[in-house]
Amino acid sequence: MSSGAGNNAVAVNNDFVNGRQPHADISITFGGSSWYYTVCAIMTFATIVFLGLGYTKPRTHRAFHYITAGVTMVAAIAYFTMGSNLGWVSIPVEFHRSGATVQGDYREIFYVRYIDWAITTPLLLTDLLLTAAIPVPTILFVVLADEVMIVTGLVGALISSSYKWGFFAFGCAALVYITYHLVWEARIHANAVSKEAGRAFLMCGSLTAFLWLLYPIAWGICEGGNVIGADGEAIFYGILDVLAKPVFGAMLIFGHRNIDPATLGLHIRDYTSDDIAVREKGHGLDVNGHHHGNGTTAAPANGVNGHGVVDGTHTNAAAGPTSI
């Protein structure tokens, strides 16, 4: 990566290293490579901070720290790859431009960026939708729409003809569906859960919805329309990703500082927990209070297997929290 002259990634990892493919006339320079490395450092630092903050919490309260750290960890690897001028293919441009940074027949397309997004954007949505206590089937379908958006973006970027815009349209349709859930369904759900959850979702969901609407614009003037050069692409996507991942993550974890995961339907058990199900299992009872082996019986756990009583209030199992 380095020599006495500094960052030599572009020279070292040239067309030959990247599969002996046609020379990419429109590709990153020293400046673009250095910016990618800078974003890699930001993502790495954020990962360490998020994990460190997680270890200040009980194990049962670390889910959002782990998910958010996973986002920046994967992004750090992707940005290291792009900074090293790796993980790309050379694709013929549809629109030939005369500008100095966009002249040429072939453009460098970083497929590793889409691998990053295919992993991290579902995690970001999981962070948000769990905060809103959205039902699992809805979460799964929104994540599926997200994967459709990413995959169609990648396929479109790898096509040199005008057919790329058909895939772009499919991706935009998926984004509209996702945005609808973020600005309407999930927001209403979060406000119904608690004041804290509603506030956290409003901050993070609004940021995500706004930033994600800028990504198609970036795609249109970079991979799609070849309007700006590869270094400009690096800056545009890099800024968006820093805001959408480390900044988002900091806001989310701050918003969760007073939220008990159990209030979101996440009943996370731990072997050192005072959870009644854990204690009963240690005495030969399953989570439903059924005895296994010593001839005694026990009442069902509160809120599990029928009607329980919590703080004098009768609860129904169907409305109980999700156990993890």
Order of alpha helices (4+ residues) and beta strands (2+ residues): beta-beta-alpha-alpha-alpha-beta-beta-alpha-alpha-alpha-alpha-alpha-alpha-alpha-alpha-beta-alpha-beta-beta-beta
